[in-house]
Amino acid sequence: MPTSSDSIAALDPPAWFDEFASAQNYAQHLVLSGNIRDEFPVWQSAESPFVDLFGVITHLLRGRGIKALLVYDPVSGLRLQGQCAPGVEDALLNAQVPLGQGRLSLPDLAEVHAKVAGQPGIAAALVIDYASHLHGATLPEREDFFVRIEKNGRSLPRIPEHAETHAPTIWLVDHAADLPEWFVIGNDLLREIHVELPNLEDRFLFAAHLTKVFGLGPSEPAKAAAGQLLQQFALECDGETLVAMRSIAKVARAEGITLTRISDAIRIYRTGMRRNPWNSKVLSDRVRNAIGILEHRIKGQKAAIDKTVDILTRSIIGLSGSQSGARHLKPRGVLFLAGPTGVGKTELAKAVTELLFGDETAGHRFDMSEFMEESSIARLVGAPPGHPGHERGGELVNAAHRRPFSVFLFDEVEKAHPRILDVFLQIIDEGRLTDARGATAHFSEALIIFTSNIGVVKNTRVTNMGMNVLPSDSHQELEAKIGRSIQEHFRVDLQRPELLNRIGQNIIIFDFLSGEAAHEIFNAIFQRVLAAVKVERGIKVEVARSAYDEIKSLCTEDYFEGGRGIGNRMESHFINPLAREIFEQNIMSDTKVVKVLVENGMTRLELEPLPQP
């Protein structure tokens, strides 16, 4: 197994190292942003092959004769970072540089800059840390500070006599835009450098280093596969910093987790939960009985339920995305539910949530009809800096932070603005999403469900009332027609075939309601209404057979509207008339519906009291 000490010397350094080394030849100011609080591969010794940013800067400036880093931050003031060459501290004190005196005013800091920058007798580079948080007493004071800094830099000779000891001023910022725009934009003596996240090779070598430091080596039988296990560790930490990987290693050591089970440590670090609900025996038992549980709530959709249970089973045993090398990063499962309106797509999503987590409200539902405008993307990922609500972050990222083990339902996804599809693509492909504040949420333990009516209607009403599919179509015909329409929608209309590719074979087509399913739905709603009357009013309501048949006929005459239509007609033909009669007659005892009358489009019920026991 290669060790970090064996490999650092041969490692291609991060790209920003070269950019920094090149820019210091001409730039008076280097502005570093991005992953500046991480560790980086710089060979110093077998014990410390990775260093922090100050170690990198020291390493990169060493060839220019710079012997010390003078670091300022708004809390600690000025300090010499690490060890410095003899005489440097004395030179700074002789120049009356206020070391160790705490926070400086901006005019005093500008004075320090004038004493240090470009001075041949002081072989130190000035680093201004947390520069995004430099605040003067007034805005003009802050402007004056940067004007003085700019003038100091411009006043230095173009070809310094001591070029070998010339060092730029280094600014460490959250974002380059945190500095005044006039100071950064178009400044030929300033270089912006974005520090990237570690690449796969960096993460692999750091994984090897951590395994040695924290004693996470695999058990004896697994040692032959150590290289593969390290690679898996590195792959699963895609998008993480090396500092985060060190935290994961600490979690692993504390929990007694070795490299063979490093995925568990990563999950604990990201979600904060030791127990993995997906591995619950109770959940496994419920999924084994899922078909019966789901069919109790979803009527007439056997094919859709069977395919859903297949995907859930795959999610439970951790095989979702197993054809991909990054399966641990991707969501536990993705379902794309398509078909006619009112046939149970949203209801199935709720039922799956209840099946998995015992409560259908445990999921997060986003109605995509509310996200039709491009500006609405800010609701999901947060408003940009400077805009109202930026500090609140994005609803989607916040929801994933609150409940990482969850179902995320995106209802009627075709109504979302096309730019929001980029959000879905990132979630499905990478299993994570970063909001406008920089907060990252992981979806590797989530189930993603989309619902859609794509393919049900055509763009023309010339035939079949504009319907692309009909109740008379077989399930195979529905799958072919709707599947073709979904492909055309993503590939032709949106020109986003990559999202369709990520969804893969997880498209589940629902049938129209059959007569039998419609009657089952009607009866389920009907019984809920009777139970509600009993609970709310303490009244038992019986319904004569002829009246029941008449109400059922009125509520199930149009299958096109699906189960939602049955519920709506139930309200018109039974709930409202029953409530009207109970209220107007001030009924306080058990009663029976004996007749249903429809006059001028209004339904009226005739009631008679039940005999008292």
C-alpha positions as CSV (number, residue, x, y, z in Angstrom):
1,M,0.0,0.0,0.0
2,P,1.5,3.4,-0.9
3,T,2.0,5.8,2.0
4,S,1.6,9.5,1.9
5,S,5.3,10.0,2.7
6,D,6.3,7.9,-0.4
7,S,4.0,9.7,-2.7
8,I,3.9,13.4,-1.8
9,A,7.1,14.2,-3.7
10,A,5.8,12.7,-6.9
11,L,2.4,14.3,-6.5
12,D,1.3,17.0,-9.0
13,P,0.7,20.0,-6.7
14,P,-2.7,21.7,-6.7
15,A,-3.1,24.0,-9.7
16,W,-3.4,27.1,-7.5
17,F,0.2,26.4,-6.2
18,D,1.5,27.2,-9.7
19,E,-0.8,30.2,-10.1
20,F,0.5,31.6,-6.8
21,A,4.1,31.0,-7.7
22,S,3.7,32.7,-11.0
23,A,1.7,35.7,-9.7
24,Q,4.2,36.6,-7.0
25,N,6.6,37.6,-9.7
26,Y,4.5,40.7,-10.6
27,A,1.5,41.1,-8.2
28,Q,1.5,43.4,-5.3
29,H,-1.6,41.7,-3.9
30,L,-2.8,38.1,-3.9
31,V,-6.4,37.6,-3.0
32,L,-7.1,34.0,-1.9
33,S,-10.6,32.6,-1.5
34,G,-12.3,29.3,-1.6
35,N,-10.9,26.3,0.3
36,I,-8.5,28.4,2.4
37,R,-9.0,26.6,5.7
38,D,-8.0,23.2,4.6
39,E,-4.8,21.1,4.6
40,F,-2.6,20.7,1.6
41,P,0.1,18.2,0.4
42,V,3.5,19.8,1.0
43,W,6.3,17.4,1.9
44,Q,8.1,18.4,5.0
45,S,8.5,15.2,7.0
46,A,7.0,11.7,7.3
47,E,5.1,13.0,10.4
48,S,3.5,16.0,8.6
49,P,3.2,15.6,4.9
50,F,0.1,17.9,4.9
51,V,0.1,21.5,6.1
52,D,-2.3,24.3,6.5
53,L,-2.5,27.3,4.2
54,F,0.1,29.3,6.1
55,G,2.5,26.3,5.6
56,V,1.8,26.3,1.9
57,I,2.4,30.1,1.7
58,T,5.7,29.7,3.6
59,H,6.7,26.9,1.3
60,L,5.9,28.9,-1.9
61,L,7.6,32.1,-0.7
62,R,10.7,30.3,0.6
63,G,12.4,30.5,-2.8
64,R,12.1,34.2,-2.8
65,G,14.1,34.6,0.4
66,I,11.0,35.4,2.6
67,K,11.9,34.2,6.1
68,A,8.6,34.8,8.0
69,L,4.9,35.4,7.7
70,L,3.5,38.4,9.5
71,V,-0.2,37.6,9.9
72,Y,-2.9,40.0,10.9
73,D,-6.5,39.2,11.8
74,P,-9.2,41.4,13.4
75,V,-9.3,39.4,16.6
76,S,-5.6,38.5,17.5
77,G,-3.9,41.4,15.8
78,L,-0.4,41.0,14.4
79,R,1.6,37.8,15.0
80,L,4.5,36.0,13.5
81,Q,3.2,32.7,12.1
82,G,5.3,29.7,13.0
83,Q,9.1,29.8,13.3
84,C,11.0,32.6,11.6
85,A,14.6,33.2,10.8
86,P,16.8,34.9,13.4
87,G,16.7,38.7,13.3
88,V,13.3,39.0,11.6
89,E,11.4,39.7,14.8
90,D,14.0,42.2,15.9
91,A,13.8,44.0,12.5
92,L,10.0,44.2,12.9
93,L,10.2,45.6,16.4
94,N,12.9,48.1,15.3
95,A,10.5,49.3,12.6
96,Q,7.9,49.7,15.4
97,V,5.6,47.1,14.0
98,P,3.1,46.4,16.9
99,L,3.4,42.7,17.4
100,G,1.0,41.0,19.8
101,Q,-0.9,44.1,20.6
102,G,-4.4,42.9,19.6
103,R,-6.7,44.5,17.1
104,L,-5.5,47.5,15.2
105,S,-7.4,50.4,13.7
106,L,-7.4,50.4,9.9
107,P,-5.1,53.5,9.8
108,D,-2.6,51.6,12.0
109,L,-2.8,48.5,9.8
110,A,-2.2,50.6,6.7
111,E,0.9,52.0,8.5
112,V,2.1,48.4,9.2
113,H,1.6,47.6,5.5
114,A,3.8,50.6,4.5
115,K,6.5,49.5,6.9
116,V,6.6,45.8,5.7
117,A,5.6,45.8,2.0
118,G,8.6,46.0,-0.2
119,Q,11.1,46.9,2.6
120,P,14.4,45.1,1.8
121,G,15.4,45.0,5.5
122,I,12.3,43.1,6.5
123,A,12.2,39.7,4.8
124,A,8.5,39.0,5.9
125,A,5.3,38.7,3.9
126,L,2.2,40.4,5.3
127,V,-0.9,38.1,5.3
128,I,-4.2,39.8,6.2
129,D,-6.5,37.0,7.4
130,Y,-10.3,37.3,7.6
131,A,-10.0,40.3,5.4
132,S,-13.7,40.0,4.6
133,H,-14.3,41.2,8.2
134,L,-12.2,44.3,8.3
135,H,-14.5,47.1,9.4
136,G,-13.6,50.6,10.2
137,A,-15.4,53.0,12.4
138,T,-17.0,54.5,9.3
139,L,-17.3,53.5,5.6
140,P,-15.0,56.4,4.6
141,E,-12.3,55.1,7.0
142,R,-12.5,51.7,5.2
143,E,-12.2,53.3,1.8
144,D,-9.2,55.4,3.0
145,F,-7.6,52.2,4.2
146,F,-7.7,50.5,0.8
147,V,-6.7,53.7,-0.9
148,R,-3.6,53.9,1.3
149,I,-2.9,50.2,0.7
150,E,-3.2,50.7,-3.1
151,K,-0.9,53.8,-3.0
152,N,1.7,51.9,-1.0
153,G,1.7,49.1,-3.6
154,R,1.9,51.5,-6.5
155,S,4.7,53.5,-5.0
156,L,7.0,50.4,-4.9
157,P,9.7,50.4,-7.7
158,R,8.7,48.4,-10.8
159,I,12.0,46.5,-10.7
160,P,12.9,46.2,-7.0
161,E,16.6,46.2,-6.2
162,H,15.9,43.3,-3.9
163,A,13.4,41.3,-6.0
164,E,14.5,38.1,-4.4
165,T,13.0,39.2,-1.1
166,H,9.9,41.0,-2.5
167,A,6.6,39.5,-1.4
168,P,3.1,40.5,-2.3
169,T,0.5,41.3,0.4
170,I,-1.7,38.3,0.8
171,W,-5.5,38.7,1.5
172,L,-7.5,35.7,2.8
173,V,-11.2,36.4,2.1
174,D,-14.5,34.5,2.1
175,H,-15.2,35.9,-1.4
176,A,-13.1,38.1,-3.6
177,A,-16.2,40.4,-3.9
178,D,-15.8,41.2,-0.1
179,L,-13.0,43.6,-1.0
180,P,-13.9,47.0,-2.7
181,E,-14.8,46.5,-6.3
182,W,-12.5,49.3,-7.4
183,F,-9.6,47.7,-5.6
184,V,-10.0,44.3,-7.2
185,I,-11.5,44.8,-10.7
186,G,-9.1,45.9,-13.4
187,N,-6.2,46.0,-10.9
188,D,-3.2,44.7,-12.9
189,L,-1.1,44.4,-9.8
190,L,-3.6,42.2,-8.1
191,R,-4.3,38.5,-8.7
192,E,-7.4,36.6,-7.5
193,I,-6.7,32.9,-6.8
194,H,-9.4,30.5,-6.0
195,V,-8.3,27.6,-3.8
196,E,-10.0,24.4,-5.1
197,L,-11.3,21.5,-3.1
198,P,-8.9,18.5,-3.0
199,N,-8.9,16.2,-6.0
200,L,-9.1,12.4,-5.9
201,E,-5.3,11.9,-5.7
202,D,-5.0,14.3,-2.8
203,R,-7.8,12.6,-1.0
204,F,-6.4,9.2,-1.6
205,L,-3.0,10.1,-0.2
206,F,-4.6,11.9,2.8
207,A,-6.7,8.7,3.4
208,A,-3.5,6.7,3.6
209,H,-2.0,9.2,6.0
210,L,-5.1,9.3,8.2
211,T,-5.3,5.5,8.3
212,K,-1.8,5.4,9.6
213,V,-2.2,8.3,12.1
214,F,-5.5,7.1,13.5
215,G,-4.9,3.3,13.3
216,L,-7.8,2.6,11.0
217,G,-6.1,-0.2,9.1
218,P,-8.3,-3.0,7.9
219,S,-8.4,-6.4,9.6
220,E,-5.9,-9.0,8.5
221,P,-8.2,-10.7,5.9
222,A,-8.9,-7.3,4.2
223,K,-5.3,-6.1,4.1
224,A,-4.8,-7.3,0.5
225,A,-7.6,-4.9,-0.5
226,A,-6.3,-1.9,1.4
227,G,-5.6,0.1,-1.7
228,Q,-9.1,-0.4,-2.9
229,L,-10.5,0.5,0.5
230,L,-8.4,3.7,0.5
231,Q,-9.7,4.5,-2.9
232,Q,-13.3,4.0,-1.7
233,F,-12.7,6.3,1.2
234,A,-11.4,9.0,-1.2
235,L,-14.3,8.5,-3.6
236,E,-16.9,8.8,-0.9
237,C,-15.3,12.0,0.3
238,D,-15.8,13.7,-3.1
239,G,-16.6,17.3,-2.4
240,E,-15.2,17.2,1.1
241,T,-12.2,19.0,2.4
242,L,-9.2,17.2,3.9
243,V,-10.1,18.8,7.3
244,A,-13.5,17.0,6.9
245,M,-11.7,13.8,6.2
246,R,-9.7,14.2,9.3
247,S,-12.9,14.7,11.3
248,I,-14.3,11.5,9.7
249,A,-11.2,9.6,10.8
250,K,-11.7,10.9,14.4
251,V,-15.3,9.7,14.3
252,A,-14.1,6.3,13.0
253,R,-11.6,6.0,15.8
254,A,-14.1,7.0,18.5
255,E,-16.7,4.6,17.2
256,G,-14.2,1.7,16.6
257,I,-14.8,1.7,12.9
258,T,-12.0,0.4,10.6
259,L,-11.3,1.2,7.0
260,T,-13.5,-1.6,5.8
261,R,-16.6,0.2,7.3
262,I,-15.5,3.8,6.6
263,S,-18.8,4.5,4.9
264,D,-20.5,4.3,8.4
265,A,-18.1,7.0,9.7
266,I,-18.8,9.2,6.7
267,R,-22.6,8.8,7.3
268,I,-22.3,9.6,11.0
269,Y,-20.2,12.7,10.2
270,R,-22.6,14.0,7.6
271,T,-25.9,13.2,9.3
272,G,-24.9,13.2,13.0
273,M,-26.8,9.9,13.5
274,R,-25.1,6.7,14.7
275,R,-28.1,4.5,13.8
276,N,-28.8,4.0,10.2
277,P,-32.6,3.8,9.7
278,W,-32.1,2.0,6.4
279,N,-30.5,-0.9,8.3
280,S,-33.4,-1.2,10.7
281,K,-34.9,-4.7,11.1
282,V,-38.3,-3.1,11.5
283,L,-37.9,-1.3,8.2
284,S,-36.8,-4.4,6.5
285,D,-39.9,-6.3,7.8
286,R,-42.2,-3.5,6.6
287,V,-40.6,-3.5,3.1
288,R,-41.1,-7.2,2.9
289,N,-44.8,-6.6,3.5
290,A,-44.8,-3.4,1.4
291,I,-47.0,-4.6,-1.4
292,G,-49.9,-5.3,1.0
293,I,-49.4,-2.1,2.9
294,L,-49.3,0.1,-0.3
295,E,-52.2,-1.7,-2.0
296,H,-54.3,-0.9,1.1
297,R,-53.9,2.8,0.3
298,I,-53.3,2.8,-3.5
299,K,-56.1,1.2,-5.5
300,G,-55.8,-0.4,-8.9
301,Q,-52.0,0.3,-9.4
302,K,-50.4,-3.2,-9.0
303,A,-47.7,-2.7,-11.7
304,A,-46.7,0.7,-10.2
305,I,-46.6,-0.7,-6.7
306,D,-44.6,-3.7,-7.7
307,K,-41.9,-1.6,-9.4
308,T,-41.9,0.8,-6.5
309,V,-41.3,-2.0,-4.0
310,D,-38.4,-3.3,-6.2
311,I,-36.7,0.2,-6.0
312,L,-37.3,0.3,-2.2
313,T,-35.9,-3.2,-1.8
314,R,-32.8,-2.1,-3.7
315,S,-32.5,1.0,-1.4
316,I,-32.8,-1.0,1.8
317,I,-29.9,-3.3,0.9
318,G,-27.8,-0.5,-0.5
319,L,-27.7,-1.5,-4.1
320,S,-29.0,1.8,-5.6
321,G,-26.5,3.1,-8.0
322,S,-24.3,0.0,-7.6
323,Q,-23.5,0.2,-11.3
324,S,-21.7,3.5,-10.5
325,G,-18.5,3.8,-8.6
326,A,-20.0,6.6,-6.4
327,R,-23.0,4.7,-5.2
328,H,-22.5,5.9,-1.6
329,L,-22.8,9.5,-2.7
330,K,-26.1,9.2,-4.6
331,P,-29.6,9.2,-3.1
332,R,-30.9,5.8,-1.8
333,G,-33.4,5.8,-4.6
334,V,-35.1,7.8,-7.3
335,L,-38.7,7.4,-8.4
336,F,-40.3,9.2,-11.3
337,L,-44.1,8.7,-11.0
338,A,-46.0,9.5,-14.2
339,G,-49.5,9.0,-15.4
340,P,-53.0,10.4,-15.4
341,T,-54.1,12.9,-12.8
342,G,-55.8,11.7,-9.6
343,V,-54.7,8.1,-9.9
344,G,-52.5,8.0,-6.7
345,K,-49.0,9.3,-7.6
346,T,-48.8,11.8,-4.7
347,E,-50.7,9.3,-2.5
348,L,-48.1,6.7,-3.2
349,A,-45.3,9.1,-2.3
350,K,-47.0,9.7,1.0
351,A,-47.6,6.0,1.6
352,V,-43.9,5.3,0.9
353,T,-42.9,7.9,3.4
354,E,-45.2,6.4,6.0
355,L,-43.9,2.9,5.2
356,L,-40.3,4.0,5.6
357,F,-40.5,6.4,8.5
358,G,-43.8,5.6,10.2
359,D,-45.3,9.0,9.4
360,E,-46.3,10.4,6.1
361,T,-45.5,14.0,7.3
362,A,-41.8,12.9,7.8
363,G,-41.2,13.7,4.1
364,H,-40.6,17.1,2.4
365,R,-43.0,18.1,-0.3
366,F,-42.3,20.8,-2.9
367,D,-45.1,21.8,-5.2
368,M,-43.3,22.6,-8.4
369,S,-46.2,24.9,-9.6
370,E,-44.7,27.3,-7.1
371,F,-41.4,27.3,-8.8
372,M,-42.3,28.3,-12.4
373,E,-40.3,31.5,-12.4
374,E,-36.6,31.6,-12.6
375,S,-36.3,33.7,-9.5
376,S,-38.0,31.0,-7.5
377,I,-34.8,28.9,-7.5
378,A,-33.7,31.2,-4.7
379,R,-36.3,29.5,-2.5
380,L,-34.6,26.2,-2.9
381,V,-30.9,27.2,-2.7
382,G,-31.1,30.5,-1.0
383,A,-31.0,34.2,-2.1
384,P,-27.7,35.5,-3.3
385,P,-25.5,37.6,-1.0
386,G,-26.9,41.0,-0.4
387,H,-30.5,40.0,-1.2
388,P,-33.3,39.7,1.3
389,G,-33.4,36.3,3.0
390,H,-29.8,35.4,2.2
391,E,-29.1,34.5,5.8
392,R,-32.0,32.0,5.9
393,G,-30.5,29.8,3.2
394,G,-32.4,27.6,0.9
395,E,-35.6,25.6,1.8
396,L,-34.3,22.4,0.2
397,V,-30.9,22.5,1.8
398,N,-32.4,23.4,5.2
399,A,-34.8,20.5,4.9
400,A,-32.0,18.1,4.2
401,H,-30.0,19.3,7.2
402,R,-33.0,18.9,9.5
403,R,-33.9,15.4,8.3
404,P,-31.3,13.7,6.1
405,F,-33.1,10.4,6.3
406,S,-36.2,11.4,4.5
407,V,-38.3,11.4,1.4
408,F,-38.2,14.4,-0.9
409,L,-41.2,14.8,-3.1
410,F,-41.2,17.2,-6.1
411,D,-44.8,17.3,-7.2
412,E,-45.7,18.0,-10.9
413,V,-42.0,18.5,-11.8
414,E,-42.8,19.5,-15.4
415,K,-44.1,22.8,-14.1
416,A,-40.7,23.8,-12.6
417,H,-38.5,26.4,-14.3
418,P,-35.9,24.7,-16.5
419,R,-33.1,26.1,-14.4
420,I,-34.4,24.2,-11.4
421,L,-33.6,21.0,-13.3
422,D,-29.9,21.8,-12.6
423,V,-30.7,21.4,-8.9
424,F,-32.3,18.0,-9.5
425,L,-29.4,16.9,-11.6
426,Q,-26.9,17.8,-8.9
427,I,-28.9,16.0,-6.2
428,I,-29.3,12.8,-8.3
429,D,-25.8,12.7,-9.7
430,E,-23.7,14.0,-6.8
431,G,-26.0,13.4,-3.8
432,R,-25.4,16.9,-2.4
433,L,-26.4,20.5,-2.8
434,T,-24.8,23.8,-1.7
435,D,-26.9,26.8,-1.0
436,A,-26.0,30.5,-1.6
437,R,-24.4,30.7,1.9
438,G,-22.0,27.9,1.1
439,A,-23.8,25.3,3.4
440,T,-23.8,21.9,1.8
441,A,-26.5,19.3,2.4
442,H,-26.2,15.6,1.5
443,F,-28.9,13.5,0.0
444,S,-27.1,10.1,0.2
445,E,-29.6,8.8,2.8
446,A,-32.7,10.3,1.1
447,L,-35.3,8.9,-1.3
448,I,-36.1,11.3,-4.2
449,I,-39.6,11.1,-5.8
450,F,-40.9,13.1,-8.7
451,T,-44.5,13.1,-9.9
452,S,-45.5,14.2,-13.4
453,N,-48.5,14.4,-15.8
454,I,-46.2,14.4,-18.9
455,G,-47.6,12.4,-21.7
456,V,-51.2,12.3,-20.7
457,V,-52.4,15.0,-23.1
458,K,-51.2,16.0,-26.5
459,N,-50.5,19.5,-27.8
460,T,-53.5,19.2,-30.1
461,R,-57.2,18.6,-29.4
462,V,-58.0,17.3,-32.8
463,T,-58.7,13.7,-31.6
464,N,-59.6,12.1,-28.3
465,M,-60.3,15.4,-26.6
466,G,-56.5,16.1,-26.8
467,M,-55.7,12.9,-24.8
468,N,-52.5,11.1,-25.6
469,V,-53.6,8.0,-23.6
470,L,-57.1,6.6,-22.9
471,P,-58.6,4.5,-20.2
472,S,-59.0,1.7,-22.7
473,D,-55.2,1.5,-23.2
474,S,-53.4,-1.5,-21.7
475,H,-50.6,-1.0,-19.2
476,Q,-48.0,-1.8,-21.9
477,E,-49.6,0.8,-24.2
478,L,-49.6,3.4,-21.4
479,E,-45.9,2.7,-20.7
480,A,-45.0,3.1,-24.3
481,K,-47.0,6.3,-24.9
482,I,-46.1,8.1,-21.7
483,G,-42.5,6.9,-21.7
484,R,-42.1,8.2,-25.3
485,S,-43.6,11.6,-24.3
486,I,-41.3,11.8,-21.2
487,Q,-38.2,11.2,-23.5
488,E,-39.4,13.8,-25.9
489,H,-40.0,16.3,-23.1
490,F,-36.5,16.0,-21.7
491,R,-34.6,15.4,-24.9
492,V,-36.4,17.7,-27.4
493,D,-38.5,20.3,-25.4
494,L,-36.0,20.9,-22.6
495,Q,-32.9,19.6,-24.4
496,R,-31.8,18.1,-21.1
497,P,-31.3,14.4,-21.9
498,E,-28.8,14.1,-19.0
499,L,-31.5,14.4,-16.4
500,L,-33.5,11.6,-18.1
501,N,-30.3,9.5,-18.1
502,R,-29.9,10.0,-14.4
503,I,-33.5,8.9,-13.7
504,G,-32.8,5.8,-15.8
505,Q,-35.3,2.9,-15.5
506,N,-36.9,4.4,-12.4
507,I,-39.9,5.8,-14.4
508,I,-43.1,4.3,-13.0
509,I,-46.3,4.5,-15.1
510,F,-49.7,4.6,-13.5
511,D,-52.9,3.2,-15.1
512,F,-56.2,5.0,-15.3
513,L,-58.6,4.0,-12.6
514,S,-60.6,0.9,-13.4
515,G,-64.2,0.7,-12.4
516,E,-63.3,-1.7,-9.6
517,A,-60.5,0.7,-8.3
518,A,-62.9,3.6,-8.5
519,H,-65.5,1.8,-6.4
520,E,-62.8,0.8,-3.8
521,I,-61.6,4.4,-3.5
522,F,-65.2,5.6,-3.2
523,N,-66.0,3.2,-0.4
524,A,-62.8,4.1,1.5
525,I,-63.6,7.8,1.3
526,F,-67.3,7.1,2.2
527,Q,-66.3,5.2,5.3
528,R,-63.9,7.9,6.4
529,V,-66.8,10.4,6.2
530,L,-69.1,8.3,8.3
531,A,-66.3,7.8,10.9
532,A,-65.7,11.6,11.0
533,V,-69.4,12.3,11.7
534,K,-69.3,9.8,14.5
535,V,-66.1,11.4,16.0
536,E,-67.1,15.0,15.6
537,R,-70.9,14.9,16.3
538,G,-71.3,11.6,18.1
539,I,-73.9,10.6,15.5
540,K,-74.0,7.2,13.8
541,V,-75.1,7.5,10.2
542,E,-76.5,4.6,8.2
543,V,-77.2,4.7,4.5
544,A,-79.8,2.7,2.7
545,R,-78.5,0.4,0.0
546,S,-80.4,2.3,-2.8
547,A,-79.1,5.6,-1.5
548,Y,-75.5,4.2,-1.3
549,D,-75.7,3.0,-4.9
550,E,-77.0,6.4,-6.1
551,I,-74.2,8.3,-4.3
552,K,-71.6,5.9,-5.7
553,S,-73.0,6.3,-9.2
554,L,-72.8,10.1,-8.9
555,C,-69.3,10.1,-7.6
556,T,-67.7,7.5,-10.0
557,E,-69.3,8.5,-13.3
558,D,-66.1,10.0,-14.7
559,Y,-62.9,8.0,-14.3
560,F,-60.8,10.7,-16.1
561,E,-60.6,12.8,-12.9
562,G,-59.2,9.9,-10.9
563,G,-59.4,9.5,-7.1
564,R,-59.2,13.3,-6.5
565,G,-62.3,13.7,-8.7
566,I,-64.2,11.1,-6.6
567,G,-63.3,13.0,-3.5
568,N,-64.5,16.2,-5.0
569,R,-67.8,14.8,-6.1
570,M,-68.2,13.1,-2.7
571,E,-68.1,16.5,-1.2
572,S,-70.8,17.8,-3.6
573,H,-73.1,14.8,-3.5
574,F,-72.7,13.5,0.1
575,I,-70.7,15.6,2.6
576,N,-72.3,19.0,1.9
577,P,-75.9,17.6,1.7
578,L,-75.3,15.6,4.9
579,A,-73.9,18.5,6.8
580,R,-76.7,20.7,5.6
581,E,-79.4,18.3,6.9
582,I,-77.7,17.7,10.2
583,F,-77.3,21.5,10.8
584,E,-80.8,22.6,9.6
585,Q,-82.6,19.8,11.4
586,N,-80.4,20.1,14.4
587,I,-80.0,16.3,14.4
588,M,-78.5,15.1,17.7
589,S,-79.1,11.3,17.5
590,D,-78.4,8.4,15.1
591,T,-79.9,8.8,11.7
592,K,-80.3,7.0,8.3
593,V,-80.0,8.3,4.7
594,V,-83.0,6.8,3.0
595,K,-83.1,8.7,-0.3
596,V,-80.9,10.8,-2.6
597,L,-82.6,13.6,-4.7
598,V,-80.8,15.6,-7.4
599,E,-82.7,18.8,-8.4
600,N,-81.3,21.5,-10.6
601,G,-77.7,20.2,-10.2
602,M,-78.0,20.2,-6.4
603,T,-78.1,17.0,-4.3
604,R,-80.4,16.7,-1.3
605,L,-80.6,13.8,1.2
606,E,-83.7,12.6,3.0
607,L,-82.9,11.4,6.5
608,E,-85.0,9.6,9.1
609,P,-84.1,8.9,12.7
610,L,-82.8,5.4,13.7
611,P,-84.8,3.6,16.4
612,Q,-83.3,4.1,19.8
613,P,-82.0,0.9,21.5
